[in-house]
Amino acid sequence: MPVTVAIVGSGPAGFYTADALLKDGNVEVDIIDRLPTPFGLIRAGVAPDHQTTKKIQQKFEQTALDDNVCYFGNVEVGRDVTLDELRGMYDAVVLAVGAPFDRKMGIPGEDKKGVHGSAAFVGWYNAHPDFRHLDPDLNVKAAAIVGVGNVAIDIARVLIKTAAEMADSDLPDYAAATIHASPLTDVYIIGRRGPIEAKFTNVELRELGKLETAVPQVDPTQLPDGVEGDWDDRDRRLKERNLATLKEFAARRRDELPKAVHFLFYASPVEVLGGDRVEGLRVERTRVEGNRAVGTGETFDIPCGLVIPAVGYRSVPVPGAPFDAQACIVPNQDGRVAPGLYVAGWVKRGPTGVIASNRPDGVAAAAHIRQDIAAGNKPGRVALQAILGQRQVRITSIADWQKIRAMEEGTALPPAPRRKLSSIRDMLAVLDGS
């Protein structure tokens, strides 16, 4: 009898786990996701103009089409079926639910209109059903993005690119209309520490030097002569490349192009300014001591009408699983939570790394399952199908996803690769032929 495994979450961590499980055979894997569409942040987190990065979902789709795998979309654990029920039906359950919500900055004024966390904002311009109706007011001339990782650079680039530059992206129509009508001319990317501590990759950073209408701006006095500190060889090479790119940016003039992306290092937000809505961001100058940003007491204000904190994501509790509210993870020992219960991805270790960073988690979870469970003795899929049928839950399959994908690709205006549906209702309507 095969070992039956339920994976909750169909993002990279979930699919890497499924792929690792399949390598040994004699396993039945069911992937459960609350959305009708699979692939998690590949679909709803990768920037719409980074189509090459999204191609990993083709490999994941091949995993989903394996005879030993079944996709259960539009099924929410805690609403349609409980975790305890899943653990009773399956030999093993792997939680790979990611970290879908924003961390707060923890400063006065961040509840004002015009403050949108990066998870919400990226979800909005990526047609995620949870954020379709975010409706950000982009009738602003300046925006401040707090954070110096790839997400911050993605947001800046999507905000400042022209319609022509985004033509071959899958930016949804409603977001494109709002962004390209914006009078935005200046975007500020703000980091509490210096350029050496920044988390962006060089490929992402260099893209900002190739924009048609916006010039990157860096204060040369904030750039060190070289990379100092105790870094491993790989990190040192990355930081040296970033520093070289930032020095190129520092040599460019503000009047080269009508718009600008400004890098402000050694600056920590202390208050969002304004009345009901954002009018500016007050920041405190910092210095780095032992890799920590320490405030100097000196502040300055950045006039802006939009503030987007990109300071990290957080997981939320899965009903029935333990949860560390401080670290925002499910407590675990290298992926083991309890007998038959495992975690992978951001809910295991926090929201760090790139897509491929989730692969070791999937490999580890699969190895633990093989080590802990010699043979299957629980019904798995047939039991889940039965209980969801009794509860009249509308399940979407991988074949249903292919129909949705065909609709999205078939209605796109070239060179756009697809015209993404942004509501669950519309996705299900495609399947109903309406």
C-alpha positions in Angstrom: 0.0 0.0 0.0 1.5 3.4 -0.9 2.4 6.0 1.7 -0.3 8.7 1.4 0.9 12.3 1.7 -1.2 15.5 1.7 0.7 18.7 1.0 -1.1 21.9 2.0 0.0 24.7 -0.3 0.9 24.6 -4.0 3.8 27.0 -4.1 7.4 26.2 -4.6 7.9 24.5 -1.2 4.8 22.2 -1.9 5.9 21.2 -5.4 9.6 20.7 -4.4 8.3 18.4 -1.7 6.0 16.5 -4.1 8.9 16.1 -6.6 11.2 14.7 -3.9 8.6 12.3 -2.7 8.0 10.9 -6.2 11.6 10.0 -6.7 11.3 6.9 -4.5 7.9 5.7 -5.8 5.2 3.9 -3.8 3.7 7.2 -2.7 0.4 8.9 -3.4 0.6 12.7 -3.1 -2.3 15.1 -2.9 -1.6 18.8 -3.2 -4.3 21.0 -1.6 -4.6 24.8 -2.1 -7.3 27.2 -1.2 -7.2 28.9 -4.6 -8.4 27.3 -7.8 -5.0 27.9 -9.4 -1.7 26.4 -8.3 1.9 27.6 -8.0 1.5 30.2 -5.1 4.1 33.0 -5.4 5.2 31.8 -8.8 1.9 33.0 -10.1 1.1 35.8 -7.6 4.5 37.0 -6.3 7.0 36.9 -9.1 7.1 40.3 -10.9 4.8 40.4 -14.0 7.8 41.5 -16.2 9.9 38.5 -15.0 8.4 35.9 -17.3 11.6 33.8 -17.4 11.4 33.3 -13.7 7.8 32.1 -14.0 8.8 29.3 -16.3 9.5 27.1 -13.3 5.8 26.5 -13.1 6.0 24.4 -16.2 8.2 21.9 -14.3 5.8 22.0 -11.4 2.9 21.3 -13.7 4.6 18.2 -14.9 4.9 17.0 -11.3 1.1 17.7 -10.9 0.4 15.6 -14.0 2.2 12.6 -12.5 -0.1 9.6 -12.1 0.7 9.5 -8.4 -0.3 13.1 -7.8 -3.7 14.8 -7.5 -4.4 18.5 -7.2 -7.2 19.7 -5.0 -7.7 23.4 -5.7 -10.3 25.7 -4.1 -10.1 23.6 -0.9 -9.2 25.5 2.3 -7.9 23.6 5.3 -9.8 24.9 8.4 -12.9 25.7 6.3 -13.5 22.7 4.1 -11.5 20.1 5.9 -9.6 20.3 9.2 -6.0 19.5 9.7 -7.0 16.8 12.3 -9.1 15.2 9.6 -6.3 15.2 7.1 -3.9 13.7 9.6 -6.5 10.9 10.2 -6.8 10.3 6.4 -3.1 10.5 5.4 0.1 8.8 6.6 1.8 12.2 6.4 0.8 15.9 6.1 3.2 18.6 5.0 2.3 22.2 5.6 3.8 24.4 2.9 1.5 27.4 3.2 4.1 30.1 2.9 4.0 33.6 4.5 1.2 35.4 2.7 0.8 38.6 4.8 2.9 41.6 5.6 5.0 42.4 8.6 4.3 45.9 10.1 6.9 48.6 10.4 5.7 49.3 13.9 5.7 53.1 13.6 3.1 55.8 14.1 0.9 56.6 11.0 1.3 53.3 9.2 -2.5 52.8 9.3 -3.0 55.9 7.1 -4.6 55.7 3.6 -1.8 55.3 1.1 0.2 52.8 3.1 0.2 49.3 1.6 2.4 46.4 2.6 4.4 44.8 -0.2 2.6 41.5 0.0 -0.7 43.3 -0.6 0.6 45.6 -3.3 2.5 42.9 -5.2 -0.6 40.7 -4.9 -2.7 43.5 -6.3 -0.5 44.0 -9.4 -0.3 40.2 -9.8 -4.1 39.6 -9.9 -4.2 37.6 -6.6 -7.8 37.2 -5.7 -7.1 38.3 -2.1 -5.9 41.7 -3.2 -7.8 42.4 -6.4 -9.8 45.2 -4.6 -6.9 46.9 -2.9 -7.5 49.9 -5.1 -4.3 51.9 -4.3 -4.5 55.6 -5.0 -1.5 56.2 -7.3 -2.4 59.8 -8.1 0.9 60.8 -6.4 4.2 62.2 -7.6 6.4 60.3 -5.1 6.4 56.9 -3.5 8.6 55.6 -0.7 9.4 51.9 -0.5 10.9 50.7 2.8 13.3 47.8 2.3 16.3 47.0 0.2 15.6 43.5 -1.1 14.5 42.2 -4.5 10.8 42.8 -3.6 11.5 46.5 -3.1 13.3 46.7 -6.5 10.5 44.8 -8.2 7.9 47.3 -6.9 9.9 50.3 -7.9 10.5 48.9 -11.4 6.8 48.0 -12.0 5.7 51.5 -10.7 8.1 53.4 -12.9 8.2 51.4 -16.2 6.3 52.7 -19.2 3.4 50.8 -20.8 5.6 49.9 -23.6 8.2 48.4 -21.3 5.5 46.3 -19.6 3.8 45.2 -22.8 5.2 41.7 -22.7 4.3 41.2 -19.0 1.2 39.7 -17.4 0.4 42.9 -15.5 -3.4 42.8 -15.2 -5.4 45.4 -17.1 -6.8 47.1 -14.0 -3.3 47.5 -12.5 -1.8 48.7 -15.8 -4.5 51.3 -16.2 -3.9 52.7 -12.7 -0.1 52.6 -12.8 0.4 54.1 -16.3 -2.0 56.9 -15.5 -0.1 57.9 -12.4 1.9 61.2 -12.4 4.6 59.4 -10.3 8.1 60.8 -11.0 10.2 59.8 -8.0 10.5 56.5 -6.2 12.6 56.2 -3.0 14.0 52.9 -1.9 15.0 53.2 1.8 17.3 51.0 3.8 18.1 51.2 7.5 21.6 49.9 6.9 24.1 50.6 4.2 24.6 49.3 0.6 26.8 46.4 1.7 24.1 45.0 3.9 21.4 45.3 1.2 19.6 42.1 0.2 19.0 42.6 -3.5 20.7 40.5 -6.2 22.8 42.2 -8.8 20.6 41.1 -11.7 17.6 42.8 -10.2 19.7 45.9 -9.3 21.1 46.4 -12.7 17.6 46.4 -14.3 17.1 49.8 -12.7 19.9 51.2 -14.8 18.1 50.2 -18.0 14.8 52.0 -17.6 13.5 54.1 -20.5 12.3 57.1 -18.6 13.8 56.8 -15.1 17.4 57.2 -13.9 18.7 55.6 -10.7 20.2 58.0 -8.1 22.7 57.2 -5.4 24.5 59.5 -3.0 28.2 58.7 -3.6 29.1 59.7 -0.1 27.0 56.7 1.1 29.2 54.2 -0.9 32.3 52.7 0.7 35.5 52.2 -1.3 35.2 48.4 -1.0 33.5 45.6 0.7 34.7 45.1 4.3 33.5 42.6 6.9 33.4 38.9 7.5 31.6 37.6 4.4 31.9 34.2 2.8 33.3 34.2 -0.8 29.9 34.0 -2.5 28.4 36.9 -0.5 31.5 39.0 -0.9 31.3 38.6 -4.7 27.7 39.5 -4.7 28.3 42.6 -2.6 31.2 43.7 -4.7 29.0 43.5 -7.9 26.3 45.4 -6.2 28.7 48.1 -5.0 30.1 48.4 -8.5 26.6 48.9 -9.9 25.7 51.4 -7.3 28.9 53.4 -8.1 27.7 53.4 -11.8 24.3 54.8 -10.6 26.0 57.4 -8.5 27.7 58.8 -11.6 24.4 59.4 -13.4 22.7 62.8 -13.5 19.2 63.4 -12.3 18.3 65.4 -15.4 19.1 62.6 -17.8 15.5 61.3 -17.7 12.2 62.7 -16.4 11.8 60.2 -13.6 14.1 58.8 -10.9 14.6 55.9 -8.5 16.5 57.1 -5.4 18.4 54.8 -3.1 18.5 56.2 0.4 20.7 54.1 2.8 21.3 54.6 6.5 17.7 55.8 6.9 15.1 54.3 9.3 11.4 55.2 9.0 10.1 56.6 12.3 6.7 58.1 11.3 4.2 58.2 8.4 3.2 61.9 8.1 -0.2 63.4 7.1 -3.8 63.5 8.2 -6.1 60.7 7.1 -3.8 59.9 4.2 -0.1 59.8 3.6 1.7 63.1 2.9 5.3 62.1 3.7 7.6 59.8 5.6 9.9 60.9 8.4 13.1 58.9 8.6 16.0 59.0 11.0 19.6 58.8 9.8 21.4 55.8 11.1 24.9 54.3 11.4 25.8 50.6 11.3 27.4 49.2 14.4 28.1 45.4 14.4 25.7 44.9 11.5 22.9 46.7 13.4 21.4 50.1 12.4 21.6 52.6 15.2 19.7 55.8 15.2 21.6 59.1 15.3 18.7 61.3 16.3 18.8 63.3 13.1 15.6 63.1 11.0 14.5 64.4 7.7 11.2 64.1 5.8 10.5 62.6 2.3 7.3 64.2 0.8 5.3 61.3 -0.8 1.7 60.1 -1.2 2.4 56.4 -1.2 4.4 54.3 1.3 5.0 50.6 0.7 6.8 48.7 3.5 8.7 45.8 2.0 10.1 44.7 5.4 9.2 41.0 5.4 6.3 38.6 5.2 4.6 36.6 7.9 2.9 33.3 8.1 -0.4 32.8 9.9 -1.6 29.9 12.1 -2.9 26.8 10.4 -5.9 25.7 12.6 -4.8 22.6 14.4 -1.0 23.1 14.1 1.2 24.8 16.7 2.4 28.3 15.9 5.2 30.5 17.1 3.6 34.0 17.0 7.0 35.7 17.5 8.8 34.0 14.7 5.6 33.5 12.6 6.5 29.9 11.9 5.2 26.4 12.8 7.8 25.2 15.4 9.7 22.3 14.0 12.9 20.2 14.2 14.4 20.5 10.7 10.9 20.1 9.3 9.4 17.6 11.7 6.5 19.0 13.8 4.8 16.0 15.3 4.3 12.3 14.3 3.1 12.4 10.7 3.2 16.2 10.5 5.9 18.2 8.6 6.6 21.7 7.3 8.5 23.1 4.3 9.3 26.5 3.0 8.6 29.9 4.7 6.2 28.5 7.3 9.2 26.3 8.4 12.0 28.8 8.4 10.7 32.3 7.8 10.4 34.3 4.6 14.0 34.3 3.3 15.7 33.3 0.0 14.6 32.9 -3.5 12.4 30.3 -5.2 15.1 27.6 -5.3 15.7 28.1 -1.5 12.6 26.0 -0.9 14.0 23.0 -2.6 16.2 21.7 0.3 13.1 22.0 2.6 11.1 19.7 0.2 14.0 17.3 0.0 14.3 17.2 3.8 10.5 16.7 4.3 10.5 13.8 1.8 13.5 12.2 3.5 11.9 12.5 6.9 8.7 10.9 5.6 10.6 8.0 4.1 12.5 7.5 7.3 9.5 7.8 9.7 6.9 5.9 7.7 7.9 2.5 6.4 4.6 1.6 4.8 1.3 3.3 4.2 -1.8 2.3 6.2 -4.2 5.3 5.7 -6.6 5.8 2.8 -5.6 9.2 1.7 -7.2 10.5 -1.5 -10.3 8.3 -1.5 -11.1 9.5 2.0 -10.6 13.2 1.1 -12.7 12.9 -2.0 -15.5 11.4 0.0 -15.5 14.0 2.8 -15.3 16.9 0.3 -18.1 15.3 -1.8 -20.3 15.0 1.3 -19.7 18.7 2.1 -20.3 19.7 -1.5 -17.0 21.5 -1.9 -16.2 22.7 -5.4 -12.8 21.1 -6.2 -10.6 22.3 -9.1 -8.2 19.8 -10.7 -5.0 20.3 -12.6 -7.1 19.8 -15.8 -9.3 22.6 -14.6 -6.2 24.8 -14.1 -5.2 24.0 -17.7 -8.6 25.3 -18.9 -8.1 28.5 -16.9 -4.6 28.9 -18.3 -5.9 28.4 -21.8 -8.5 31.1 -21.3 -5.9 33.5 -19.9 -3.5 32.9 -22.7 -6.2 32.9 -25.4 -7.6 36.3 -24.4 -4.2 38.1 -24.1 -3.2 40.7 -26.6 0.3 40.0 -27.8 3.0 40.4 -26.7 1.4 39.8 -23.3 1.7 36.1 -22.4 -1.7 35.9 -20.6 -4.5 38.0 -19.3 -4.8 36.8 -15.7 -8.2 36.3 -14.0 -8.2 38.0 -10.7 -11.3 36.5 -9.0 -12.2 33.0 -7.9 -15.7 33.6 -9.3 -14.3 34.3 -12.7 -12.1 31.3 -12.6 -15.0 29.0 -11.7 -17.1 30.6 -14.4 -14.5 29.6 -17.0 -14.9 26.0 -15.9 -18.7 26.3 -16.1 -18.4 27.6 -19.6 -19.9 31.0 -18.9 
